Amino acid sequence: MQPISDPAEAQGDRVEVKRFTDGTWVMGLSQDSHAQNKPGGGTIAVKDSRGAVRAFFGHVCGPEWLGACFGRAQSLDGLYARLQDKFQEYEWPQAASRVPPANH
């Protein structure tokens, strides 16, 4: 996710993109917890218009789960609140100095 700077650059059908009415956006990839022979099941990686790259671990039920989650979100902060409620967020080394915190 880090090398992609804008959702327009995101290629392929695995990247989900959501643009919010306030101009913010998020794009992400997820790995279905039930996928056979694919490592990393239950992982979500996202990048947003604020420059944050975040990863979450938990139960990703089906390949369309992330798109459905994005679809229900009304704001970037609301999306992160939902993800933090349902998943364990991975703490990147030195993340506090590089990533702006989400506002709740």
C-alpha positions as CSV (number, residue, x, y, z in Angstrom):
1,M,0.0,0.0,0.0
2,Q,2.8,2.4,0.8
3,P,4.0,3.0,-2.7
4,I,0.5,3.8,-4.0
5,S,-0.1,7.6,-3.5
6,D,-3.6,7.9,-4.7
7,P,-6.6,5.6,-5.3
8,A,-6.4,6.3,-9.1
9,E,-3.0,4.5,-9.0
10,A,-4.6,1.4,-7.4
11,Q,-4.7,-1.3,-10.0
12,G,-6.4,-4.6,-9.9
13,D,-9.6,-5.9,-8.5
14,R,-8.3,-6.7,-5.0
15,V,-7.9,-3.0,-3.9
16,E,-11.1,-1.5,-2.4
17,V,-11.5,2.3,-2.5
18,K,-13.9,4.6,-0.7
19,R,-14.1,8.3,-1.2
20,F,-16.0,10.3,1.5
21,T,-18.1,13.4,1.0
22,D,-15.5,15.5,2.9
23,G,-12.9,14.7,0.3
24,T,-11.0,12.1,2.4
25,W,-10.4,8.7,1.0
26,V,-9.2,5.2,2.0
27,M,-8.0,2.3,0.0
28,G,-7.3,-1.2,1.2
29,L,-6.6,-4.8,0.7
30,S,-7.8,-7.7,2.8
31,Q,-7.2,-11.5,3.0
32,D,-10.2,-13.7,3.7
33,S,-9.8,-15.7,6.9
34,H,-11.4,-18.7,5.1
35,A,-9.1,-18.6,2.0
36,Q,-7.4,-22.0,1.5
37,N,-3.7,-22.1,0.7
38,K,-3.3,-18.3,1.1
39,P,-1.2,-16.9,4.0
40,G,-2.2,-13.9,6.0
41,G,-5.9,-14.7,6.4
42,G,-7.6,-12.2,8.6
43,T,-5.4,-9.3,7.6
44,I,-6.5,-5.8,6.4
45,A,-4.1,-3.1,5.2
46,V,-5.3,0.4,4.4
47,K,-3.9,3.7,3.3
48,D,-5.8,7.0,3.6
49,S,-5.7,10.5,2.3
50,R,-4.0,11.6,5.5
51,G,-0.9,9.5,4.6
52,A,-1.6,6.8,7.3
53,V,-0.8,3.2,6.4
54,R,-2.5,0.9,9.0
55,A,-2.9,-2.9,9.4
56,F,-5.6,-4.8,11.3
57,F,-5.8,-8.5,12.3
58,G,-9.0,-10.4,13.0
59,H,-11.8,-12.3,11.3
60,V,-12.2,-11.2,7.7
61,C,-15.3,-13.2,6.6
62,G,-15.2,-13.5,2.8
63,P,-13.4,-11.7,0.0
64,E,-16.1,-8.9,-0.2
65,W,-15.9,-8.1,3.5
66,L,-13.7,-5.0,3.2
67,G,-15.8,-3.5,0.4
68,A,-18.9,-4.0,2.5
69,C,-17.2,-2.4,5.5
70,F,-16.1,0.6,3.4
71,G,-19.6,0.9,2.0
72,R,-21.2,1.3,5.4
73,A,-18.6,3.9,6.6
74,Q,-19.8,7.5,6.6
75,S,-16.4,9.0,7.4
76,L,-12.7,8.0,7.6
77,D,-12.8,8.3,11.4
78,G,-16.0,6.2,11.5
79,L,-14.3,3.5,9.5
80,Y,-11.3,3.4,11.8
81,A,-13.6,3.3,14.8
82,R,-15.3,0.2,13.4
83,L,-12.0,-1.5,12.5
84,Q,-10.6,-0.8,15.9
85,D,-13.7,-2.2,17.5
86,K,-13.6,-5.5,15.6
87,F,-9.9,-6.0,15.0
88,Q,-6.5,-5.8,16.6
89,E,-4.4,-3.0,15.1
90,Y,-0.8,-3.7,14.3
91,E,1.5,-1.2,15.8
92,W,4.1,-0.2,13.3
93,P,7.6,0.4,14.7
94,Q,7.9,4.2,15.3
95,A,4.3,4.6,14.1
96,A,3.6,7.4,16.6
97,S,6.1,9.6,14.9
98,R,5.0,8.9,11.4
99,V,1.2,8.4,11.3
100,P,-1.3,11.0,12.4
101,P,-3.9,9.6,14.9
102,A,-7.5,9.1,13.8
103,N,-10.0,11.5,15.5
104,H,-13.0,9.8,17.1
